[in-house]
C-alpha cells in the first residue's frame, strides 16, 4: 500500500509520467515559505538571484526543510521505493509580465544520472496557472528514449542551453494548474515545458531535482548526494551536509562546490556556457 499517494495517483505516474495536483501544505503555509524566500532574496541578493538559484537547500534552512518535508518524501517513496537520495534543487521563478519560458525538454538529457528513473517534485509556493506560465506535460512520453534536443541558448529560455525538442504535438499537452502548497511529480524522461508569465503576479516554484533511487549514479561528474531515506550509497558517493543556519560558512562553500560540479555536468560538451 502507498504511504501517501493513492493507488490511482501511483498508477497515473507510471502510466503518464507525472501526477498532479498533490496537496502538501495549506496555502497559508506556502505563503509563509514564499515570504521567507523573498526575505532571503532581499538579504542575500547575490546568492538567490536569477543566475544563482541552483541548490539553495544547501545554504538556506527553510529550503532544506522543504526538501526534507515528510509528505514530499512519502510521495517519492511511493514512486521509487524506500531507498533514495537527493541530487539537487532549483528555484524556478517567473517575474510578472516576464518573457521567460521553458521549452519542451526532458530532464534526464543533460543531468548525467543513470539509470534515468529519478523523480522531480515541483512545489508551488505561489499559484501556478495558465496565465502565469504553469508547467505542461506530454503524457506517456517517459516511456520513450531521450529525444534529440536542439541547443538554442535563447535569452528568454530559462534552461541552461535553451535546449528544446522540435515537433512536439502540443495538442496532447496537459497543463498542471497548482494552488500554493500543491505539487506535481514527474519522471526524468517526461517531456514538459512552460510558457511565459503574462500575469501581474510573480510565479514561484521549487523543483526538487531530483530524488534518485538506490543504484542511481552520476556518470559525468562528481557523485555528490544528500541522503534521504534508507541506505543507498555507492562506492564513490560524496555525502553532503544539511545547513546549520542560513548562509553558514561551511554551507556556502559546499553549495559553491556542488554548483560548479553541476555546471561541469549540465554544460558537458556544450558549445558555450551561461552564467548559471
C-alpha positions as CSV (number, residue, x, y, z in Angstrom):
1,X,0.0,0.0,0.0
2,X,1.3,3.5,-0.8
3,X,2.3,5.7,2.2
4,X,0.8,8.9,1.0
5,X,-0.3,8.9,-2.7
6,X,-3.5,7.0,-3.7
7,X,-3.2,3.9,-5.8
8,X,-4.7,5.9,-8.7
9,X,-2.0,8.6,-8.3
10,X,0.7,6.0,-8.4
11,X,-0.8,4.4,-11.4
12,X,-1.1,7.7,-13.2
13,X,2.6,8.5,-12.6
14,X,3.7,5.2,-14.0
15,X,1.3,5.4,-17.0
16,X,1.5,9.1,-17.9
17,X,4.9,10.1,-16.4
18,X,3.5,12.6,-14.0
19,X,0.9,13.2,-11.3
20,X,-0.7,16.4,-10.1
21,X,-2.0,18.1,-8.1
22,X,-0.8,16.6,-4.8
23,X,-1.6,18.5,-1.6
24,X,1.4,19.1,0.6
25,X,0.6,22.1,2.8
26,X,-2.0,24.8,3.2
27,X,-1.9,28.0,1.1
28,X,-1.0,29.9,4.3
29,X,2.0,27.6,4.9
30,X,3.1,28.1,1.3
31,X,2.7,31.8,1.6
32,X,4.9,31.8,4.8
33,X,7.7,29.9,2.8
34,X,7.3,32.4,0.0
35,X,7.8,35.3,2.4
36,X,10.9,33.6,3.8
37,X,12.2,33.2,0.3
38,X,11.6,36.9,-0.5
39,X,13.2,38.0,2.7
40,X,16.3,35.8,1.9
41,X,16.4,37.3,-1.6
42,X,16.5,40.8,-0.1
43,X,19.1,39.9,2.4
44,X,21.3,37.8,0.1
45,X,20.7,39.3,-3.4
46,X,23.8,37.7,-4.9
47,X,23.0,34.3,-3.6
48,X,19.4,33.9,-4.8
49,X,19.2,35.9,-8.0
50,X,18.2,34.7,-11.4
51,X,21.7,33.5,-12.1
52,X,22.2,31.7,-8.7
53,X,19.1,29.6,-7.9
54,X,20.7,26.1,-8.1
55,X,20.9,24.1,-4.9
56,X,19.7,26.7,-2.4
57,X,18.7,24.0,0.0
58,X,22.4,23.5,0.8
59,X,22.6,27.0,2.2
60,X,19.1,28.0,3.4
61,X,17.4,26.2,6.3
62,X,13.8,26.9,5.1
63,X,14.6,25.3,1.8
64,X,16.3,22.4,3.5
65,X,13.1,21.9,5.4
66,X,11.2,21.7,2.1
67,X,13.4,19.0,0.6
68,X,13.0,17.0,3.8
69,X,9.2,17.6,4.0
70,X,7.8,14.2,5.2
71,X,4.8,14.3,2.8
72,X,7.1,15.0,-0.1
73,X,9.4,12.2,0.9
74,X,6.4,9.8,1.4
75,X,5.1,10.6,-2.1
76,X,8.6,10.0,-3.6
77,X,8.8,6.7,-1.7
78,X,5.5,5.6,-3.2
79,X,7.0,6.1,-6.6
80,X,10.7,5.0,-6.4
81,X,11.0,2.9,-3.3
82,X,12.2,3.2,0.3
83,X,15.9,4.0,-0.5
84,X,16.7,7.2,-2.3
85,X,18.9,10.3,-2.1
86,X,18.7,13.9,-3.3
87,X,20.8,15.2,-6.2
88,X,19.8,18.9,-6.1
89,X,17.1,21.6,-6.4
90,X,16.3,24.6,-8.4
91,X,14.1,27.7,-7.8
92,X,12.0,28.4,-10.9
93,X,10.7,32.0,-10.7
94,X,9.0,34.0,-13.4
95,X,8.5,37.7,-12.7
96,X,5.3,39.4,-13.6
97,X,4.9,40.0,-17.4
98,X,8.1,38.1,-17.9
99,X,9.2,36.8,-21.3
100,X,10.9,33.8,-19.7
101,X,9.8,30.4,-20.7
102,X,10.9,26.8,-20.5
103,X,11.0,24.9,-23.9
104,X,9.9,21.3,-24.4
105,X,12.6,19.1,-22.9
106,X,13.4,16.0,-20.8
107,X,15.3,16.5,-17.6
108,X,17.4,13.4,-18.0
109,X,19.1,14.7,-21.2
110,X,22.0,16.5,-19.6
111,X,21.9,15.6,-15.9
112,X,24.3,12.7,-16.2
113,X,22.3,10.4,-13.8
114,X,21.9,6.7,-14.7
115,X,19.6,4.9,-14.8
116,X,17.0,7.5,-15.9
117,X,14.3,6.6,-13.4
118,X,14.5,9.5,-11.0
119,X,11.6,11.8,-10.0
120,X,11.3,15.6,-9.6
121,X,8.6,17.1,-7.3
122,X,7.7,20.7,-8.3
123,X,6.2,22.6,-5.3
124,X,4.1,25.7,-5.9
125,X,5.0,28.5,-3.5
126,X,2.7,30.8,-5.4
127,X,-0.2,29.9,-7.7
128,X,0.8,28.4,-11.0
129,X,-1.9,28.6,-13.7
130,X,-2.1,29.1,-17.4
131,X,-1.8,32.9,-17.3
132,X,1.3,32.6,-15.0
133,X,3.0,30.0,-17.2
134,X,2.4,26.7,-15.4
135,X,4.1,23.5,-16.4
136,X,2.6,21.4,-19.2
137,X,3.4,17.7,-19.7
138,X,3.2,15.2,-22.6
139,X,1.5,12.1,-21.2
140,X,3.3,8.8,-21.8
141,X,6.5,10.5,-23.2
142,X,8.6,9.0,-20.4
143,X,8.2,5.6,-22.0
144,X,10.4,6.6,-24.9
145,X,14.2,7.2,-25.0
146,X,15.7,10.7,-24.9
147,X,14.8,12.8,-27.9
148,X,17.2,15.0,-29.8
149,X,17.4,18.4,-28.2
150,X,18.4,21.5,-30.2
151,X,20.6,23.9,-28.2
152,X,19.3,27.4,-28.9
153,X,20.7,29.4,-25.9
154,X,17.7,31.7,-26.4
155,X,18.0,34.6,-24.0
156,X,14.4,34.2,-22.7
157,X,14.7,30.4,-22.3
158,X,15.3,29.6,-18.6
159,X,17.1,26.3,-19.4
160,X,20.9,26.2,-19.3
161,X,21.4,25.5,-23.0
162,X,18.0,26.7,-24.1
163,X,17.5,23.1,-25.2
164,X,14.3,22.2,-26.9
165,X,12.7,19.2,-28.6
166,X,11.3,20.0,-32.0
167,X,8.0,18.7,-33.3
168,X,6.2,18.1,-30.0
169,X,2.4,17.6,-30.6
170,X,1.2,20.4,-28.2
171,X,-2.4,19.2,-28.6
172,X,-1.5,16.3,-26.3
173,X,-0.2,18.5,-23.5
174,X,-1.7,18.5,-20.0
175,X,-1.5,21.8,-18.1
176,X,-0.6,21.3,-14.4
177,X,-2.5,24.0,-12.6
178,X,-1.4,24.2,-9.0
179,X,-2.5,26.2,-5.9
180,X,0.1,27.4,-3.4
181,X,1.1,24.4,-1.4
182,X,0.4,21.8,-4.1
183,X,3.0,19.9,-6.1
184,X,3.4,17.8,-9.2
185,X,5.8,14.9,-9.6
186,X,7.3,14.0,-13.0
187,X,9.6,11.3,-14.4
188,X,13.1,12.1,-15.6
189,X,12.2,11.4,-19.3
190,X,8.7,13.1,-19.3
191,X,8.6,15.8,-22.0
192,X,7.5,19.1,-20.4
193,X,7.8,22.9,-20.6
194,X,6.1,26.1,-19.6
195,X,5.0,29.4,-21.2
196,X,5.6,33.0,-20.3
197,X,4.1,34.6,-17.2
198,X,1.6,37.1,-18.6
199,X,0.1,37.9,-15.3
200,X,0.7,40.8,-12.9
201,X,1.9,38.3,-10.2
202,X,5.1,36.5,-9.5
203,X,5.2,32.7,-10.2
204,X,7.5,30.9,-7.7
205,X,8.1,27.2,-7.8
206,X,10.6,24.9,-6.2
207,X,11.9,22.0,-8.3
208,X,13.5,19.3,-6.1
209,X,15.5,17.9,-8.9
210,X,15.8,15.1,-8.3
211,X,15.3,12.2,-5.9
212,X,17.3,9.3,-7.1
213,X,16.6,5.7,-6.1
214,X,19.2,3.2,-4.9
215,X,21.6,2.3,-7.7
216,X,21.5,5.8,-9.3
217,X,24.9,7.2,-10.2
218,X,26.4,10.4,-11.6
219,X,28.4,9.4,-14.7
220,X,29.6,12.9,-15.9
221,X,30.9,14.5,-12.7
222,X,31.5,14.0,-9.0
223,X,29.0,11.9,-7.1
224,X,27.6,14.5,-4.7
225,X,24.4,13.3,-2.9
226,X,22.3,14.2,0.2
227,X,21.0,11.0,1.8
228,X,17.2,11.0,2.3
229,X,15.8,7.6,3.2
230,X,17.3,4.2,3.5
231,X,20.9,3.2,2.7
232,X,21.8,3.8,-0.9
233,X,25.4,4.9,-1.0
234,X,27.6,4.0,-4.0
235,X,31.4,3.4,-3.9
236,X,32.2,7.0,-4.9
237,X,29.3,8.6,-3.0
238,X,30.2,12.1,-1.6
239,X,27.8,12.8,1.2
240,X,26.6,16.4,1.6
241,X,25.6,18.1,4.9
242,X,22.5,19.9,5.8
243,X,23.0,23.7,6.6
244,X,23.3,24.5,10.3
245,X,21.9,28.0,9.6
246,X,21.2,30.3,6.6
247,X,24.4,31.0,4.8
248,X,26.6,29.3,7.3
249,X,30.3,29.5,6.1
250,X,30.6,25.8,5.5
251,X,27.2,25.7,3.7
252,X,28.3,28.5,1.4
253,X,31.5,26.6,0.5
254,X,29.6,23.3,-0.1
255,X,26.9,24.9,-2.3
256,X,29.6,26.6,-4.4
257,X,31.4,23.3,-4.9
258,X,28.3,21.5,-5.8
259,X,27.1,24.2,-8.2
260,X,30.5,24.2,-10.0
261,X,30.1,20.4,-10.4
262,X,26.6,21.0,-11.7
263,X,27.9,23.5,-14.3
264,X,30.5,21.0,-15.4
265,X,27.8,18.3,-15.8
266,X,25.0,20.4,-17.4
267,X,27.3,22.1,-19.9
268,X,29.3,18.9,-20.7
269,X,30.1,19.0,-24.4
270,X,28.3,22.3,-24.9
271,X,29.5,24.9,-27.4
272,X,29.1,27.7,-24.9
273,X,28.1,28.3,-21.3
274,X,25.8,30.7,-19.5
275,X,26.5,32.2,-16.0
276,X,24.0,29.7,-14.4
